[in-house]
Amino acid sequence: MTRGRKYKARKASFIAFGLIALATVASTRAEHVSNANIAVRTEDNVDHAVEAARAYKQAMSTLTTLSNLQPSQAHEQSSSIFSGITASNSLFSSLLPNPQGQGPIASAMRIITRLRNRTWLPPLLTEVLYAESKAGRRRDEELLGKAVKVIDLLQHAADLGHTDALYTLARISLFPPNSFFPLDAKLGYAAYKQHAEVTGNATSQAMLGFFYSTGYHDVVSVDQARAQLYLTFAGHGGNKGAQMSLGYRYWSGIGVAESCINALAWYEDAAEQAMAKFLSGPPGGRTLPLASPRLSDLEGGVYGPGASVASTGPNAMRPVIKTANARAAGETWEDLLEYYLFNADRGEVDFAYRLGKIFYQGSIYGMPGGIASGGDGASAIPQDYHRARHYFLRIARQVWPSDPANPRHSPSKEDLPPTAGYAALAAGYLGRMFLRGEGVKQDPILAKMWFERGVQYGEKESHNGLGIIWRDGLVDGKRDMKKALQHFYAAATQELAEANVHLGKHHYGIGEVDKAIMFFEQAVRLGSPFEPYYYLADMQAQQARNPIIPRNIAGSSCAVAVSFYKLVAERGTWDDDLLREAESQWRSGTERGREMAMLRWWIAAERGSEVAQNNLAFVLDQDKSILKWTKLSPISPSNDTAQLALTQWIRSAAQRNVDSLVKVGDYYYHGLGVPDEPENLRYEKAAGYYQSAADTQMSALAMWNLGYMYENGKGVPQDFHLAKRHYDLALAINQEAYLPVLLSLVKLYARSVWHTLLGGSNGLSLWGHDTESGRSYYTDLEIEDGRGGEGRRGDASGRDDLTEEDGDGPWYFGKAREEFNKRRRGQTETLGDREDDPVQWARDKRQAENDRDSDFGPEDYFDAAIRGGNRDGDEDVDEFAETMLLVLLCVAVSTLLFIRGRWVERMRREEEEQQRQQQGGAQQPPREGGLYPPPGDPARDAWAVLR
């Protein structure tokens, strides 16, 4: 028993030891397996990161290659046989132009494309065209394959956790770089959403806000609450576009309650970013982007030239309207530049100076306010600092043939002509280019040398440049504020906007707010488009937030501050210029380009850009066709499109676009994009919008529309007197409305007479002045208030006295000093001060050359002797010879007509004699005398005039 128990105990011990050993081995093995798994996972993670980075790098390399394609290759894939001509390297491709271009050759090539299967084409031409088309198709397939490769690599890298690849995928899905990439809004939304969730990126959140605020491509339903949420996150993340969107939404009450203070806060943040970007540039700030035009302005306005406020009155002198007129006349910038280049290269200084300005600003038309104000975007050309410097230097060398050995020394005033002409202006440009490093290496010393040369002749841009150099200590670190202010004042007295800005900043910095406001407002009046608005907005914002300011004053200050901050934020778009990108896409003329342009306009419209809102509405407008209400209407109106267009028209009208205001009235009048409601209610709303536009005293069309509605009693009570008043006001505003107003008045009087004959009352008078035609609701209110005619005459008399005293326009602080400076300068404009029209100036020059080269000009044929200048002594002789020639010609024509008449009479007499002979049976010999009547015939006396 004892041995058995020992055996059992020993057996149990062995079993326990075995279990312990087994457990130890199992634990060791598990540890080894765990360590191996950790090592595998670590190795996998490292491999994933490396693979994601490799795929992203490869995708970006291919994407860069595709993005650098020429526009003719990138905008549209052509199915024509010429699609590969510009891409291939054959001899044939080097000889033919781009078939997608304009002109007769490109049109002929497109026609041949459609006729390529015709049997009567030469076989050689058919074979060559087929070879080229095959090469083009191969090229397109290769590029499409590369685009697919880019998208696939980016998706692969994004799946492996590469956030930059995810963002790039979202970007190219919504904004394809060219036509080889598909537009995939759903993929773009999904990628932006995932990127925002993973990284919290402000740009991705801003794009999500755009999707929810517009419902773009029906990817998501419109949800203004979510849009506000995403935009708020993006705005706090520093995204400028989101800040502008939030400011506009609070300002207009889109998805939130209207709040000027909240709008002010967001627009202030966006404007601060724009100003910081501006000041980060060269001395004087970055070059401002070109002012983007409206599409409607390039066609003369929403309603065309003459009928739109945009192209009538003072607005007709805007650069964009001049550009539209030049395009309508068939003039191209290539022809204009060729004419300028021809004359500049043959030594014409005035042409060389204007050509330098055009190349410097990158636009045919400059904006008012001086060099720093930028140029007009509608007349943009490629900017070329090198060519600008070439022409400016050529002009300047006529006065300063060489530069001193040491440019630090002030230039000598000896041996200089009394006037420098365009050379002083060119010196100002050259100094600015050296100061800012534009087309040349930045060199403040050379800039100072050229500015000092211009200052010798009092050139204002040179004074301003020297002021910047002395203020900032750009030469040897020497600062002299006293000298800087002297130069700034010298330029400001010549009405240079930028100099007034510098003076305003100086006084604002030392706490002299009143003087600062005076200079900033003067800069705004002179055309400065950026800096003064920021500082004025800053002052107004401080006043709006001051708790001791009355609420009504604080409210008006807040509105001004929001408007000015908004302007600064919209103009300072160096990194994200959606309007310029959209304009470039729209000019491509392709379906993809137009779609991309509309997307960018829509994003900018959500940020509050009136230009983008107007462009988007103008493209979507369905109220253009005159056949809209006929059986020949090309399409049926889409209510969804009309609603979107109406929304943009309303937002554009809210930003003081009068033509858009009239357009909103048209939409309500015709029932486009508006809710289903009674017709009378629609007419009342339309009349309200027309009245708002008419109150501006700028829109003749709004006046005419109101006259029509009063005549027919649509939306307003029928009143022939008010109808006539509005017709008359339409003609008073715009004389081009003479014919439609005349026809409308004729119809109005006829209708009034018929109304009176049927027993109606309040008809128009036909026998004298219509005493009630001047009646309006406004004058009626004055009469009801008890102000009689004498009181009004007294007010008018007093106003006339005031007008006579202040007949030179409204008064403002600083105007007395400006008038004094003008009188001190003798009110003479220095050369180049006046901003003339480069196109009209070229026309005048061409006309003057034609008049010099030919005596017979197109406008007055008979003034040739006077214009010739070398025929004054022969003038009387020439007139006598012309008179005698005309007399002889008249006598000859009269004689021939008389002889013809006598010949016909002779033939008639002979026929009568033959008939009498046949009846009498007697033959008489023919009478001699030819054409002369026989003796005794009374007709013979008529020939006495020939004796």
C-alpha positions, 0 to 999 in steps of 0.5 A, spaced: 500 500 500 505 504 501 509 502 495 503 503 491 501 510 494 509 512 493 508 510 486 502 514 485 505 520 488 511 519 483 506 518 477 503 525 479 509 528 480 511 526 473 505 528 470 505 535 474 512 536 472 510 534 465 504 539 465 509 544 467 514 543 462 508 543 457 505 549 459 512 553 459 514 550 452 507 553 450 508 559 453 515 560 450 512 558 443 506 563 444 511 569 446 515 567 440 508 567 435 506 574 438 513 577 437 513 574 430 506 577 429 508 584 432 514 584 427 510 582 421 505 587 423 510 593 424 513 590 417 507 591 414 505 598 416 512 600 414 511 597 407 504 600 407 507 607 408 512 606 403 508 603 398 503 609 399 508 614 398 511 611 392 504 611 389 503 618 391 509 620 388 508 616 381 501 619 381 504 626 382 509 625 377 504 623 371 499 628 373 504 634 372 506 631 365 498 631 364 497 638 367 503 641 362 499 640 356 498 645 351 491 648 351 489 645 344 490 638 347 488 639 354 481 642 353 477 638 349 478 631 346 477 631 338 474 626 334 476 629 328 481 626 324 485 632 326 485 631 333 493 629 333 496 634 328 498 638 334 500 633 338 504 629 333 511 631 330 510 629 323 512 634 317 504 635 316 503 637 323 508 642 323 505 645 316 497 645 318 494 650 324 490 648 329 483 645 326 480 647 333 482 654 332 478 660 328 479 663 321 478 660 314 483 655 314 481 652 321 474 652 318 476 648 311 480 643 315 473 642 319 469 641 313 475 636 310 474 632 316 466 631 315 468 629 307 474 625 309 469 619 306 468 622 300 470 618 294 472 624 290 478 626 295 485 625 292 487 618 295 494 622 297 490 627 301 486 621 304 492 617 306 495 622 309 489 625 313 488 617 315 495 617 318 494 623 322 488 621 325 490 614 327 496 618 330 491 623 334 487 617 336 493 613 339 495 620 342 489 621 346 488 613 348 495 614 351 493 620 355 487 617 357 491 611 360 495 616 364 489 619 367 486 613 369 493 611 372 493 617 376 486 616 379 488 609 380 495 610 384 491 616 388 486 611 390 491 606 392 495 611 396 489 613 399 487 606 401 493 606 404 492 612 409 496 617 405 492 623 406 495 628 401 493 623 396 486 623 398 486 630 398 489 630 391 484 625 389 478 630 391 481 636 388 482 633 381 475 629 381 471 636 382 476 640 378 479 636 373 486 639 370 484 637 363 479 633 359 482 627 360 480 626 367 473 625 368 468 630 372 466 626 378 462 630 383 460 624 387 468 621 388 470 628 389 465 629 395 466 622 398 474 624 398 473 631 401 468 628 406 473 622 408 479 627 408 475 632 413 474 627 418 481 624 418 485 631 418 480 636 419 482 640 413 479 647 413 479 647 405 475 640 405 470 642 410 469 649 406 468 644 400 463 640 404 459 646 406 459 648 398 456 641 397 450 642 402 449 649 400 448 648 393 446 641 392 451 641 386 450 635 381 445 632 386 450 629 390 447 631 397 440 634 398 441 642 400 442 643 407 443 650 410 444 648 417 450 643 415 453 648 410 453 653 416 456 647 420 462 645 415 463 653 413 464 655 421 469 649 422 473 651 416 472 659 417 475 657 424 481 653 421 483 659 417 480 658 410 479 665 407 473 662 402 469 660 408 470 666 412 467 670 406 462 665 405 460 666 412 460 673 412 456 673 406 451 669 409 450 673 415 450 679 411 444 676 407 441 672 412 442 665 408 441 660 413 442 664 419 439 670 421 441 677 419 447 679 423 451 685 421 456 684 427 457 677 425 458 678 418 463 684 420 467 679 424 468 674 418 469 679 413 474 682 417 478 676 418 478 675 410 480 682 409 486 681 414 489 675 410 488 679 403 492 685 406 497 680 409 498 677 403 499 684 399 504 687 404 508 680 404 510 683 396 515 687 394 515 695 396 509 698 395 505 691 396 503 686 391 501 687 384 493 687 384 490 682 380 486 684 374 479 686 375 474 681 372 469 683 368 462 681 367 460 676 361 454 681 360 458 687 360 462 684 354 455 684 350 453 691 352 450 689 358 444 684 360 439 687 355 444 689 350 448 696 348 443 702 349 438 698 353 442 696 359 445 701 365 451 698 364 453 701 358 449 707 358 451 714 361 457 714 365 458 707 365 459 707 357 466 710 359 468 704 363 474 700 360 470 693 359 464 697 355 470 700 351 472 693 350 466 690 348 465 696 343 472 694 340 470 687 339 463 689 336 467 693 331 471 687 329 478 690 332 482 685 335 488 686 340 493 683 336 491 688 330 492 694 335 498 691 338 501 690 331 500 697 330 503 700 336 509 696 335 510 698 328 510 705 330 514 704 336 519 701 332 520 706 327 521 711 333 514 714 335 515 716 342 508 716 344 507 709 341 513 707 345 510 709 352 503 707 351 506 700 349 510 700 355 504 701 359 500 696 356 506 690 357 507 693 364 500 692 366 498 686 362 492 690 359 490 694 354 486 699 359 489 701 366 484 702 372 484 709 374 488 711 380 495 710 377 500 704 376 498 701 383 491 700 381 492 695 376 489 693 369 482 691 366 481 684 366 477 684 359 482 687 355 488 683 358 494 681 354 500 677 356 504 681 361 511 682 359 516 686 364 522 685 359 518 688 353 516 694 357 523 695 360 525 695 353 521 701 351 521 705 357 529 705 357 529 707 349 525 713 351 529 715 357 535 714 353 533 720 349 534 725 355 539 720 360 544 717 354 548 713 360 548 712 367 553 715 372 559 710 375 556 711 382 548 711 382 548 713 389 550 720 387 544 725 386 544 726 378 546 733 376 541 738 373 546 741 368 545 740 361 538 737 361 533 739 357 527 744 360 522 739 359 523 731 358 516 729 355 515 722 356 522 721 358 520 723 365 514 718 365 518 712 363 523 714 369 518 713 374 516 706 371 523 704 370 524 706 378 518 702 380 521 696 376 528 696 379 524 697 386 520 691 386 524 687 381 519 686 376 523 684 369 530 686 372 534 684 379 531 688 385 536 694 386 533 700 390 540 704 388 538 704 381 531 705 383 533 711 387 537 713 381 531 713 376 526 716 381 531 722 382 531 723 375 524 723 374 523 728 380 527 733 376 521 734 372 516 733 378 514 726 375 509 724 381 510 716 380 518 718 381 516 722 388 512 717 390 517 712 389 522 716 393 517 717 398 517 709 399 525 709 399 526 714 404 520 711 409 522 704 409 530 706 409 531 701 403 538 704 401 543 703 406 538 703 411 537 710 412 530 712 414 528 720 413 520 721 414 521 728 413 523 727 406 518 721 405 513 726 407 515 731 402 515 727 396 508 724 398 505 730 399 508 732 392 505 726 389 499 727 392 498 734 390 498 731 383 492 727 385 496 720 385 492 715 389 497 711 392 501 717 395 494 719 398 494 712 401 501 713 404 499 719 407 493 716 410 497 711 413 502 715 416 497 720 419 493 714 422 499 711 425 500 717 429 493 717 431 491 723 427 484 720 425 481 726 421 487 727 417 487 719 415 480 719 413 481 725 409 487 722 405 484 715 405 477 718 402 481 722 397 485 716 395 478 712 394 475 718 389 482 718 385 481 710 384 485 706 389 482 700 389 485 696 395 488 699 401 484 705 403 478 701 403 481 696 408 483 702 413 477 706 412 473 699 414 478 698 420 476 705 422 468 704 421 469 697 425 472 700 431 466 705 431 461 700 430 463 696 436 464 702 440 458 701 446 457 708 447 456 710 439 448 710 438 445 704 435 443 707 428 450 710 427 453 704 429 449 700 424 451 704 419 458 704 420 457 696 421 454 696 414 460 701 411 465 696 414 462 690 412 462 693 404 469 695 405 472 689 408 468 685 403 471 689 397 478 688 400 477 680 401 474 679 394 480 683 390 486 680 394 485 673 391 492 671 389 492 664 391 485 662 389 482 667 383 476 663 381 474 669 377 480 669 373 480 661 372 473 661 370 474 666 365 480 662 362 475 656 362 470 659 359 474 662 353 476 655 351 469 654 348 468 647 350 463 644 353 468 642 359 470 648 359 464 652 360 462 647 366 468 648 369 467 655 369 460 655 372 462 651 377 468 656 379 463 662 378 458 658 383 463 657 388 465 665 388 457 666 388 457 663 395 462 667 397 458 673 395 462 675 389 457 680 385 461 678 378 460 671 379 453 671 381 451 676 375 455 671 370 452 665 373 445 668 372 447 671 365 449 664 363 443 660 366 438 666 363 432 663 360 428 670 358 433 672 353 430 669 347 424 674 343 421 667 341 420 665 348 412 666 348 411 663 340 411 657 337 418 657 335 421 657 342 427 653 341 426 650 348 421 649 354 423 653 360 426 649 365 423 651 372 429 648 376 434 652 372 430 658 372 430 658 380 437 658 380 438 664 375 433 668 379 436 666 386 443 669 383 439 675 379 436 677 386 443 676 390 446 680 384 441 686 385 442 686 392 449 688 391 446 694 387 446 692 380 440 695 377 440 691 371 439 685 375 434 688 379 430 689 372 431 682 371 428 680 377 422 684 375 422 680 368 422 674 372 416 675 376 412 678 370 413 672 366 413 667 371 420 664 371 422 660 377 417 663 381 412 659 386 405 658 383 401 664 385 396 669 382 398 673 376 396 679 379 400 678 385 406 676 381 405 683 377 405 687 383 412 684 385 414 685 378 412 693 379 415 693 386 422 691 383 421 696 377 420 701 381 426 700 385 430 700 379 427 706 377 428 710 383 435 710 382 434 714 376 439 710 371 434 705 368 430 707 362 428 700 361 425 700 368 421 707 367 419 704 360 416 697 364 413 701 369 409 706 364 407 699 360 404 697 367 401 703 368 398 703 361 395 696 362 393 696 369 398 690 371 400 690 378 398 697 379 392 701 378 391 703 371 393 711 370 395 714 363 398 720 366 403 716 370 404 711 364 406 718 360 410 720 366 414 714 366 415 714 358 417 721 358 422 719 364 425 713 360 427 718 354 430 723 359 434 718 362 436 715 355 436 718 348 437 712 345 430 710 347 427 715 342 423 710 338 420 706 343 418 711 347 415 715 341 411 709 339 409 707 346 406 715 347 402 714 340 399 708 342 398 711 349 394 717 346 390 713 342 388 708 347 386 714 352 382 717 346 378 711 346 378 710 353 375 717 353 370 716 347 367 710 351 366 714 357 372 714 361 375 719 365 382 721 367 384 721 359 390 725 356 389 732 354 390 732 346 390 740 346 395 743 350 400 741 356 397 735 360 397 738 367 396 732 370 402 728 367 407 731 372 403 728 377 406 722 381 405 719 388 411 723 391 409 730 389 402 728 391 405 726 398 408 733 398 401 736 397 398 732 402 403 734 407 401 742 406 407 744 403 404 749 398 407 751 391 410 758 394 414 754 399 416 749 394 418 755 390 422 758 395 426 751 396 427 751 389 430 758 389 434 757 395 437 750 392 438 754 385 442 759 389 446 753 393 447 750 386 450 756 383 455 757 389 457 750 389 456 749 381 463 745 381 460 739 385 459 736 392 464 739 397 468 734 402 474 735 406 481 737 403 477 740 396 479 747 398 487 745 398 486 741 392 483 747 388 488 751 391 494 746 388 490 746 381 490 754 381 497 754 383 499 749 377 495 753 373 490 747 372 495 744 366 495 737 366 502 734 365 504 729 359 501 723 361 497 725 367 490 724 363 488 716 362 486 716 355 483 710 351 489 706 348 484 704 342 481 711 341 487 714 341 490 709 336 484 710 331 485 718 332 492 717 330 490 712 324 485 717 321 490 723 322 495 719 318 490 717 313 488 725 312 496 726 311 497 721 306 491 722 302 487 729 300 481 725 299 479 723 306 473 718 308 469 724 312 469 730 307 471 728 300 470 736 297 475 738 303 481 735 299 484 742 297 484 745 304 487 738 307 492 738 302 495 745 303 498 746 297 493 748 292 490 754 295 492 758 289 489 754 284 482 754 289 478 759 284 481 756 278 479 749 280 472 751 282 471 755 275 473 749 271 468 744 275 462 749 274 464 750 267 464 742 266 457 741 270 454 747 265 457 743 259 454 737 261 447 739 263 447 743 256 449 736 252 444 732 256 438 737 255 440 737 247 440 729 247 433 729 250 430 734 245 433 731 239 430 724 242 423 727 243 424 730 236 426 724 233 420 720 236 415 726 233 418 725 226 417 717 226 410 719 228 408 723 223 411 719 217 407 713 220 401 718 219 403 720 212 403 712 210 397 711 213 394 717 209 397 715 202 395 708 203 388 710 204 388 715 198 392 711 193 397 716 191 404 716 192 408 722 194 415 723 193 419 723 200 420 730 203 427 732 204 430 735 210 431 729 215 429 731 222 427 738 221 420 739 220 417 741 213 416 749 212 410 751 215 410 746 220 409 750 227 414 745 230 420 747 226 420 754 230 422 749 236 429 748 232 431 755 232 434 754 239 440 750 235 441 756 231 
